[in-house]
């Protein structure tokens, strides 16, 4: 059983359910949030191993969320997802581990999660409180 924790942030309930179900069946501990603000609280309390976040959400969007996580020096790989074509967005490469367009290819997502987990990112001893 895989003990890695994955946080999924998306305002679309069906996306949360489908990704969560797949990842739980794969043995991950999955946590969800419906917006970036709630996602920040989950990060602070649970320090996930990987974050999957939608880009377009009301309030705090995925790119803003990713920059906040980086600014707080959490060394957690973030995979951004979106149903919109964001391939030309220069901010995605600067703030995330990778990007996948919806509808998600679950095998591509799984491969990217594995790459993120094996990327050798060293996490700090203590997370920064906010």
N, C-alpha and C positions, 0 to 999 in steps of 0.2 A: 504494500500500500504506500503510495506516494504521500509524503507529508507536506509537500510544498503548498503554500497559500497563494491563491490568485484572487485578486479583486477585479470585478467587472463593474464598470460605471457606464450606464446607458439609461436614457429616459424612456426607451421603448421596452415595455414589459416582455414582449415576445422574444426580443433579442436577448434580454437577460435570462429568460427561462431556457431558451435553446442552447446558448453557450454554457450556462451553468450546468445543465443536464449532461451535456457531452463531457465537460471537464470533470464533473463529479464521478461519472462512469469511468473516466480515465484515472481516477484515484486522487485527484487534487482536492484540497480543502478550498471551497469556493465561497467568497463573500461578495455581496452585491451592494450597489448604491445607485440611486436614481438621479443623482446630480453630483457635480463636482464638490460642492460644499460638504455633503455627506461623505463623499469619497475621501476628503481630507481627514475627517474624523476617523474613518476606518484605517487609513494609513497610520495615523498617530497611535491608534490603539492596538493594531494587529500587525503592523509592518509586514505587508505581503511580500512574496518573492517576485511576483510579476503583477503589473497592472494592465488591464485592457480597458481602454476608455473611448467612448464615442467622441467625436470632435464637436459636432453640433448639438449643444444642449443649452437650455435657457439658464440664465444666471452665469455660472462659471463654466465656460466651454472646455473641451478637452485639451486644447493647446495652452490655454491659460492655466489649467490644472497642472499640466506637465511642467510648465515653467515654474510654478510655485513649488512643486515637488523638488525640482532641480535646485531652486534657490534656497530651499531649506536643507539642502545637502543630503537628502535621502537618495541613496544610490540604488534605486529600484528601476529595472527596465520597464518602460511604458510602451505598449503597443497601441497605436491609435487606429480607430476604425471609423468609417463614415460611408453613408450611402451616396455622398456627393464626391465628385472627382476632385481630389485634393493633391494629386500627384505633383502639381507645380507649386505647392505651398512651401516656400523656403523655410518656414518655421518647423515643419514636421521633422526634418533631418536634425535640426538643432536641439530639439527637446524630447525626442522619442527614440526608442530602439528600432521601431519599424512602423509601417502603415499597411493596412489591408482594407480594400474597398468592399462594401456590402453590395450584394449579398455575399456573405463570408464563405470562402472555401475553407471548410473546417480542417482539412488536412494541411493547408497552408498555415492556418492559425496554429495548429498543433506543432508544426515544424518551427514556426517563429518562437513559440513559447519555449520549446526545447533549446533553441539557439540562445534565447535570452537567459535561460537558467544555466547554460553551460558557458556563458560568455566570460566567466571569470571575474565578474564584477565583485569587488570587495565591499562589503557593507560595513558602515561605521559601527563601533561598539555601542554607541548610544544615539538614538534618533534625536533630532532637534525638536523641541517642543514649540508649539505655536499657540 
